Amino acid sequence: MIQSWRHADWPANHSSTVRLVFDQQDDAITRVLLEQSDVPAAQIKRIDGLWNQQIWRPLGGVLVRSLLQQVFFENLSPHDVYELLTDSNKCSRMTNKKYVSRFVRVC
């Protein structure tokens, strides 16, 4: 199912696209995969929480997060993000955590 959707707080001319895929896992379980695009950047975290709190939980659903994530950085170039993720010392300094990373370059 694909639909145009907007939250009541958004400007009247701004909508996002929501794609829902329904998958029957067995007789008792239905999996719903949701992909939403064109969400205003300032609203992404809020909308993520609202889906779970206002839709999935009241319907009796359980949100399971996978490792597929999209992260947006306003002030970092792709090169900057790559450097932070592949340089343990830089990553540790930025996050105040100790990391040891070993990345395999895939071309």
C-alpha positions, 0 to 999 in steps of 0.5 A: 500500500502506498499513500500520501500522508502528512501530520496535522502540524505540517504545512498544508502543502507538505506531504510525505509518501508512506509505503506499507508492505504486509507479510503473513508470517504464519497463521497468527503473525502479520508483519508490516514493513513501513517506509516513509520518505519526504518527512521534514528533517526537524520532524524525523525523530518525532514521527518515528516515535508517533508511529509506535505510540499512536498507531502500532501499540494501540493496535497491539503491534510490537515494533522490532527495529532492524539494523537498516537505518537512515541517518541524516547529518546536516553539517558533515560531508560524506567524507567526514562521516566516513572518517569518523566511522573508520578512525577509532581515535576520532570516533572516541573523541567525538562520542567520549566513548572508547571504540576499536573499529575494524572496517573492511573496505568493499568496492 
